[in-house]
């Protein structure tokens, strides 16, 4: 049987929920996960509230193979992700010696004061491992199956590049697209029957509009080529059977 590896993402930050900051990380993670055969099954956007973060982390880390978080590991008072993750795992959140020295040296080299606020970026749950940050030095961290990364897109992407080689990849999803010149109202019922007949596949229906008419893009996904081909043939036969019909 194909190996299925799953993931969830927690996007942390009041600025996302208020609309002040537009998230650019969800789509990037989804693209990367799809490319390596990991199913991104759930995304939650959370406020900067410890209890909410703790509850969400504990819920998804028990359910999925991997969890990825973005946001809340900077130097300000509302950057509480490290404390919240530590609480979720029941361990102290403390200065990591390696991160502390690394940040201290970086600020010294630039002639910048190593303030208490900046030291906050060296804090992480006891027992956590670093996720390297090649952009701005301050590391993310991994504890259990939870990967904690920055919210700034360029930093998140760089950190994720370092995480991907450590992940167990699943069997990649194959896909095939069938163009249907009819609307969903016509194909919806028969398409549902085809999905039931091919439980090893996922069949998506995506309505389109242009030139004054509707049509539908039908996408069949499966982890085995045989299953994909069988479902695709049934979808194509359904579309052919509607010849002369109107949407």
C-alpha positions in Angstrom: 0.0 0.0 0.0 1.2 3.5 -0.7 2.6 5.2 2.4 0.6 8.2 3.4 2.4 11.0 5.4 0.4 13.9 6.7 1.0 17.4 7.9 -0.8 20.4 9.5 0.1 24.0 9.6 -0.5 26.6 12.4 -0.2 30.2 11.3 0.3 32.3 14.4 -0.3 36.0 14.7 -2.9 38.6 15.4 -1.6 40.5 12.3 -2.8 37.7 10.0 -6.3 37.6 11.6 -6.7 41.4 11.4 -5.7 41.5 7.8 -2.7 43.8 8.4 -0.3 41.1 7.2 -1.3 38.9 4.2 -0.1 35.3 4.6 2.3 34.1 1.9 3.4 30.9 3.7 0.4 28.6 3.4 0.7 28.3 -0.4 4.4 27.8 -0.3 4.2 25.0 2.3 1.4 23.3 0.3 3.5 23.4 -2.9 6.5 21.9 -1.1 4.5 19.2 0.7 2.7 18.2 -2.5 6.1 17.9 -4.3 7.5 15.5 -1.7 4.3 13.4 -1.3 3.1 14.7 2.1 -0.6 15.5 2.4 -1.2 18.9 4.0 -4.5 18.1 5.7 -5.2 21.1 7.9 -4.3 24.8 8.3 -5.3 26.9 11.3 -4.8 30.6 11.8 -4.3 31.4 15.5 -4.2 34.6 17.6 -1.3 35.5 19.8 -2.9 33.7 22.8 -1.1 31.0 24.7 -4.0 28.8 25.5 -5.2 28.8 21.9 -1.7 27.9 20.6 -1.2 25.2 23.2 -4.6 23.6 22.5 -4.0 23.7 18.7 -0.5 22.3 18.9 -1.6 19.4 21.1 -4.6 18.7 18.8 -2.7 18.5 15.6 0.6 16.9 16.7 -1.4 13.9 17.9 -3.2 13.6 14.6 -0.7 14.2 11.9 2.8 13.0 11.0 4.3 16.6 11.0 3.2 20.0 12.3 4.6 23.3 11.0 4.1 26.6 12.7 4.9 30.1 11.4 5.1 33.3 13.4 5.6 34.5 16.9 9.3 33.7 17.4 10.6 37.3 17.2 11.9 39.7 19.9 8.7 41.4 21.0 6.4 40.8 23.9 3.7 39.2 21.8 6.1 36.7 20.3 4.9 33.8 22.5 5.2 30.8 20.3 8.2 29.4 22.0 6.6 29.6 25.4 3.4 28.1 24.1 5.1 25.2 22.4 7.1 24.5 25.6 3.8 24.5 27.6 2.2 22.1 25.1 5.1 19.7 25.6 5.3 20.2 29.3 8.9 21.4 29.4 10.5 24.7 30.4 11.1 27.4 27.8 14.7 28.7 28.4 17.7 30.2 26.7 19.4 27.8 24.4 23.1 28.1 24.9 24.1 27.6 21.3 21.5 30.1 20.0 22.4 32.6 22.7 26.1 32.6 21.8 25.4 32.6 18.1 23.1 35.7 18.3 25.4 37.5 20.7 28.3 37.1 18.2 26.1 38.2 15.3 25.0 41.4 17.0 28.5 42.1 18.2 29.9 41.8 14.7 27.5 44.4 13.5 28.1 46.7 16.5 24.5 46.3 17.7 23.5 46.0 21.3 22.4 42.6 22.4 19.3 43.7 24.3 16.9 41.7 26.4 14.4 41.8 23.6 16.9 40.4 21.1 17.9 37.7 23.6 14.3 36.4 23.5 15.0 34.9 20.1 17.4 32.5 21.8 14.7 31.0 23.9 13.2 27.6 23.0 11.7 24.6 24.7 14.2 22.4 26.6 15.3 19.6 24.4 14.5 21.3 21.1 16.8 21.1 18.1 17.7 24.0 15.9 16.3 24.8 12.5 19.0 26.8 10.8 18.1 30.3 9.7 20.5 31.3 6.9 18.8 34.7 6.4 18.8 36.4 9.8 20.7 33.9 12.1 18.0 33.5 14.8 17.0 29.8 14.6 13.7 28.1 14.5 13.4 24.8 16.3 12.0 21.3 16.2 10.6 19.4 19.2 8.8 16.1 18.6 7.0 16.3 15.3 6.5 20.1 15.6 8.7 22.4 13.4 8.6 26.0 14.6 9.6 28.7 12.0 9.5 32.4 11.4 6.6 34.1 9.8 8.6 36.4 7.5 8.2 34.6 4.1 11.9 34.7 3.0 13.0 33.4 6.3 10.3 30.7 6.5 11.2 29.5 3.0 14.9 29.3 3.9 14.1 27.4 7.1 11.8 25.0 5.3 14.5 24.3 2.8 16.6 23.0 5.7 13.7 21.0 7.2 12.6 19.2 4.0 15.6 16.8 3.8 14.8 15.6 7.4 11.2 14.6 6.5 9.9 11.2 5.6 8.4 11.6 2.2 5.2 9.8 1.3 4.0 8.4 -2.0 3.4 11.3 -4.4 -0.1 11.9 -5.6 -0.5 11.5 -9.3 -3.1 13.5 -11.2 -4.9 13.7 -14.5 -7.2 16.5 -15.8 -10.3 16.0 -17.9 -11.8 19.1 -19.5 -15.6 19.0 -19.4 -17.6 21.4 -21.6 -20.6 21.2 -19.2 -21.4 22.8 -15.9 -21.3 21.2 -12.5 -25.1 21.0 -12.4 -25.1 18.4 -15.1 -22.0 16.3 -14.0 -22.4 16.5 -10.3 -24.5 13.4 -9.8 -22.7 11.0 -12.1 -19.3 12.3 -10.9 -20.3 11.4 -7.4 -21.1 7.8 -8.5 -17.7 7.5 -10.2 -16.0 8.7 -7.0 -17.9 6.0 -5.0 -16.8 3.4 -7.5 -13.1 4.4 -7.2 -12.5 4.9 -3.5 -8.7 4.9 -4.0 -8.9 8.2 -5.8 -9.9 11.8 -5.1 -11.9 13.5 -7.8 -12.3 17.2 -7.8 -14.7 19.4 -9.8 -13.7 23.0 -10.5 -16.2 25.3 -12.2 -14.9 27.7 -14.9 -16.5 30.6 -16.7 -15.5 32.5 -19.8 -16.8 33.6 -23.2 -20.3 33.7 -21.7 -20.5 30.0 -20.8 -19.6 27.6 -17.9 -17.5 24.6 -18.1 -15.8 22.3 -15.6 -12.3 21.1 -15.0 -12.4 17.6 -13.5 -9.2 16.5 -11.8 -8.6 12.9 -10.7 -5.9 12.2 -8.1 -4.5 8.8 -6.9 -1.3 7.3 -5.6 -1.4 4.4 -8.0 -1.2 4.8 -11.7 -3.7 1.9 -12.2 -6.3 3.5 -10.0 -5.8 6.9 -11.7 -6.2 5.4 -15.2 -9.4 3.5 -14.3 -11.1 6.5 -12.7 -10.0 8.9 -15.5 -11.4 6.5 -18.2 -14.8 6.5 -16.4 -14.7 10.3 -16.1 -13.9 10.6 -19.8 -16.7 8.2 -20.7 -19.2 10.2 -18.6 -18.2 13.4 -20.4 -18.5 11.7 -23.8 -22.0 10.5 -22.8 -23.2 14.0 -22.3 -22.5 14.9 -26.0 -25.3 17.1 -27.2 -26.4 18.0 -23.7 -26.4 21.6 -22.4 -25.2 22.9 -19.0 
